Every structure is written in C-alpha cells, then in structure tokens.
Amino acid sequence: AKSFGDLMVKIQVTLPKNLSAEEEELFKKLKDIRQKQTV
C-alpha cells in the first residue's frame, strides 16, 4: 500500500458529571501522583 490519503479518526471521551466526594478526592490524588511522575 504505497498510497497517500487522509486518515479519519473518531474519538469519544466521556467525562463523569456527578462525582461523589470520595470519587473527587481519589481523582485529585491520582492527579497529584501523575504530576509527580512527570516532573
């Protein structure tokens, strides 16, 4: 396949809207962990 052309990609992202206090805290902890790993 030596052809050239456009590639189409469809991405669907679903964000949670109603998090419990515990879930929100867990996401914050995960964010902090991820930030420490990338520094």
MONORUR-V98947 format. One record per backbone hydrogen bond with DSSP energy under -0.5 kcal/mol. CO is the residue of the C=O (numbers start at 0). NH is the residue of the N-H. If there is no record, write none. Layout:
CO&NH ; CO&NH
This chain:
8&10 ; 10&12 ; 12&14 ; 16&18 ; 19&23 ; 20&24 ; 21&25 ; 22&26 ; 23&27 ; 24&28 ; 25&29 ; 26&30 ; 27&31 ; 28&32 ; 29&33 ; 30&34 ; 31&35 ; 32&36 ; 33&37 ; 34&38
